[in-house]
């Protein structure tokens, strides 16, 4: 009887050992849990995110007291992009385990190319993890927690695709694309001049609660107050499509050689004047006989504002592109 009990005890002990190694020593302890816990809890408490690539390049996103976010403490961030990043970090989960052989391959690749993400709460680092390449099926992204030795494939439940593309360091992609957002009652002056239609230009001045309007010859002109106020209300929530980067085929140096489409100057109460110069976006075309020619793009223009070059759309700016005759 005692011998049978010894055999039974030995079998149980052997079973425990086999289970332990089969599960790679996955004993429930604080260290093990920490190295698997990628998601960021209480995401509303996050006040700073620093993303660093191997390029190397770094961007920091900092939350302001009013709830908005800044990029590198200089530029307003695109709120929807920040919200998407926060949602991703709060909801991402381990998709599947990785084999021992695959682990080493992933770690070697991440050592060469990965993105470091530091999440802050109350001014201190709450979590640090590394984002690597995507899984072979492109339905997950490999990640590694700081201090861990085992990477995991992570995904966002309900989202079909990888999530590594949400952790990027391109400052221009994080920046907000607002051009104008001015309440009409705060506009002190507006000046519009057209490069190839100087007779269409005009200026508007506000003195106390009264407005005066002048034509391209700087002569006082009559205007319909309703049309003028409707025009001044057009400077709310005007956004651009994107920034022109130094690496783009078209750049500021080339644009400055062109005749401007229009020059717009606007002054908001209590703020410095804003000057925007727009240029035609010329498209290369071919005739039916394959003869090359160029014509203005019907949807987009280029523009310079505060020393930067952007792409703007007629859809957003048509309500601003008025001539002096349209106010009568």
Buried (B, 14 or more C-beta within 10 A) or exposed (E): EEEEEEEEEEEEEEEEEEEEEEEEEEEEEEEBEEBEEBBBEEBEEBBBBBBBBEEEEBBBBBBEEEEEBBBBEEBBBBEEBBEEBBBBBBBBEBBEEBEEEBBEEBBEBBEEEBBBBBBBBEEEEBBBBBBBBBBEEEBBBBBBBBEBEBBBBBBBEEEEEBBBEBBBBEBBEBBBBEBBEBEBEBBBBBBBBBBEEEEBBBBBBBEEEEBEBBBBEEEEBEBEEEEBEBBBBBBEEBBBBEBBEEEEEBBBEBBEEEEBBBBBBBBBEEEEEBEBBBBBBEEEEEEEEEEEEEEBBEEBBBBBBEEEBBBBBEEBBEEBBBBBEEBE
